[in-house]
Every structure is written in C-alpha cells, then in structure tokens.
Amino acid sequence: MGKHTLRKEEILRHRKEIRWAFKNSRTVLSTDYFVLRFAPYGDRKVLFAVERKVRKAVRRNRIKRKLRELYRRNKERFPIGIWIFIGKDRLAELKGEPPVDWERIKRVAENTEPRELSDSGSHRSL
C-alpha cells in the first residue's frame, strides 16, 4: 500500500477500547478547529469524533472527513500511540488543512511511556 493510507485496523471502533483511550489520554492540542488527545500505547491507533453540539449529519461527516485526511496525509509525523481527534463545528467551513503545532505534538508524545490496555474483564487487545 501507499505511504498515505489509513487502514481499518488503525481506527478504534470498540466501546471498551474507546473508553480506555479517553480514560488514559490527555489533551495535547486544542485549537479553534479541533482538540487532539494522546494516550501512550504500543501501536498507532486513531479515533475520529465530533463534539456533541454539531447536530447535522452532513456537517459531522464533513468534519470527520477533514480530520481523517489531516491524519492520513501526516501519519508519519504522529508518534506511535492512540490519537483522538475531536472536531469542532468551525472545521466544517475551513478551506484546506487546519493549523497544527507539530513541535508540541512531538514533545508530548516523546515524554510519555506506552501503556497496555488493562480493563478488568477485557480480553480484547487493541
């Protein structure tokens, strides 16, 4: 596959995994367009979400599409771990990619140790 791909295995989809990721992550970057959270983990995983106040499905889908494209084009710049993108309403109108502080992302990810999924009763691994 090409350099700029986003495989299904990279996307978090299960409720327990998503709950674990939110519980063990912290906010790395918050802009007018999106919030980026990071949880240290041994593999590269990603989750795309939209804040609750975005009511229209077309708008929510456009925001998630822009976030997926941002991640897909810059995947190698994101260190290994779980990345949670939470899109804000303003991202729907933005032309092009939103501004990202790559140095801040790199610093935060380098200063954290990877963890394992440890949810009592969970046998699924990310």
Buried (B, 14 or more C-beta within 10 A) or exposed (E): EEEEEBEEEBEBEEEBBBEBBBEBBEEBBEBEBBBBBBBBBBEBBBBBBBBEEBEEEEBBEBBBBBBBEBBBEBBEEBBEBBBBBBBBBEBBEBEEEBEBEEEEBBEBBEEBEEBEBEEEEEEEEB
